[in-house]
Amino acid sequence: MMQPLPLNRAFTLLEPGPVTWVATRSSQDGRANVMTITWTMVRDFEGGFVIATGPWNHSWRALTETRACVIAIPGADLIDTVIGVGMTTGAETDKFARFGLTALPAETVAAPLIGEALANVECRVEEVIEPHGLVLLRAEAAWTNPDRAERRTLHAVGDGTFVTDGDRLDRHEAMAAKLPGGLWPAT
């Protein structure tokens, strides 16, 4: 039998893609910062993404003033760092130093790549829909780290628990006419 679920918990059923880090660089003092974001969405096949955030996050000002960022995807082995970054404000802390993250130069934006991430995507802000906390991004360059042994990503349920990628069910051949190749080689 179905039971009612409070609407303020419904998002836990649909929590989108993997937990991401969003790196920015302040236009005021040049400081790099990183925040943990659990609401990131793909919007097209050409590098269009959306993140949900707002003025309550310290990174908001850098994101909206510079109109650029890096979306970095941490591996599941970095769960404690992901949580630490998300629970700490960049207004008071150099998160790169505190959490031992390596800021690498990006090719097209001032925001840094994160060396420990599985992948990094350099993005420009196309539009900010502030009443809804949505930032529409367009990718300009993307990088993967094939040396990372841990390739599982984290997925936030929204209640303080996380799941990781599980078994991979390969149906690439059946869908090859519509899909690009996979990111990682088949194992």
FENTACOR-V413207 format. One record per run of one state. SS is the DSSP state (a for helix, b for strand, c for the rest). FROM is the first residue (numbers start at 0). LEN is the number of residues. If there is no record, write none. Layout:
BEGIN
SS&FROM&LEN + SS&FROM&LEN
END
This chain:
BEGIN
c&0&6 + a&6&3 + c&9&1 + a&10&4 + c&14&5 + b&19&6 + c&25&6 + b&31&6 + c&37&2 + b&39&3 + c&42&5 + b&47&5 + c&52&6 + a&58&8 + c&66&1 + b&67&6 + c&73&1 + b&74&1 + a&75&12 + c&87&7 + a&94&4 + c&98&4 + b&102&2 + c&104&8 + b&112&2 + c&114&4 + b&118&11 + a&129&3 + c&132&1 + b&133&11 + c&144&8 + b&152&4 + c&156&5 + b&161&3 + c&164&7 + a&171&4 + c&175&12
END
